[in-house]
Amino acid sequence: MRNFSSIETVTWIDGPAAVDLKTGVLYINPVHFDKLSNVAKRFVIFHELGHLNASTDSEEAADEWAFEHMIDLGNSNVELLKAFYKSLPFSNKAQINRAEQMLI
């Protein structure tokens, strides 16, 4: 499994976290990230690992990767769905579509 090359705190991303697929740098925005529960924070980290390990910009693929790996670590479906929903601001149709995909 590929890991982050480094972690940087920034405020210029619109959301809790992002990863640069080329460099492997994880960017954390504390304005958003620090408001999340511990489970939601872990989901966000696993989501970014999903982007990195699947080498994809697809939000849905990263969600699926995070969900599967966190289930393997003993998290419950309900716990993860709650964390997922708390990690998104639902400010656009794409985020609503991602949420709908998690329920399938």
N, C-alpha and C positions, 0 to 999 in steps of 0.2 A: 504494500500500500504506500502510495506517495504521501508525504507529509509537507506541511508548509515550510518554506525556506526561512521565513521570518514573519513576525507579527508586528504591525505598525498601528498606532492609534492615530486616527484622522477624523476630521469633521466634514470633509468634502463629499463623502458618499451619501446617497439618499437611502438610508436603511441601516440596519444594525451591522452588516458586514459585507465584504466583497473579497474576491480573490483574483489575482492576476494569473491567468493560466500559463503564461510564458515564464514568469519568474517564480511563481509559487508563493508570492507574498500575500499574506492575509491582512486585510485592512479592517480594523474594528472602529466603528463610530460609537463612542461611549454615550453620546446623547440618546441614541436609540437602544444600544445593546444593554446598558446598565438598567434599563427599565424592565427588562425581561426576567422571568423566573429562571431558576437554575436549569430546569429541563428545557425551557425555550432557548436559553443560551447554548446549551449542548446541541439542540437541534440545528441552530444557526451554524454552529461550527461544523457539524456533520454535513450540513447542506453545502457549505463551501468546500469541504473535503470531497463531496460528491462531484462538484464542478471539476476539481483538480484531478481526481482519480478516473473520472469518465471522460476527461478532456473535452468538456462540453460547456457551451453557453446556455444550454436548455435548463430553464428553471424547473420544469417538470421532472427531467431526468435527475437533477440534483436533489429534488425533494424525495424522489423514489429511493435514491441511493442512501440518503440520510435515514429515511424511515426504515428501510431493510436492515441497515447496520445497527441502528439503535434498538430495534426489536431483538436482534441477535445478542445484544448486550443486556437483555432482560427488561426493557421498557415495555409498558403495555400500550396497546393500540390507542386506548382512550387518552392516556397520558400524553402520547405523542401528537394526537390530533389537537388537543388543547394547546400544547406548546406551539404547534404549527400555526394555529389560528391567532395566537397572541404575538407571533413574530412578524405578521404582515399588517400593514396599515389599511389594506383593502381600498386603496385609492385609485385603482384602475381595473379595467375589465380583465386584464391578464392575471392579476392577483386573484380575482374571483374565480377565474377558470382553473387556476392552480388549486384552489381550495376544493372546487368541485371534483377535480381529479383525485384528490386524497381520499374522497369518500367512496370512490369506485373500487 
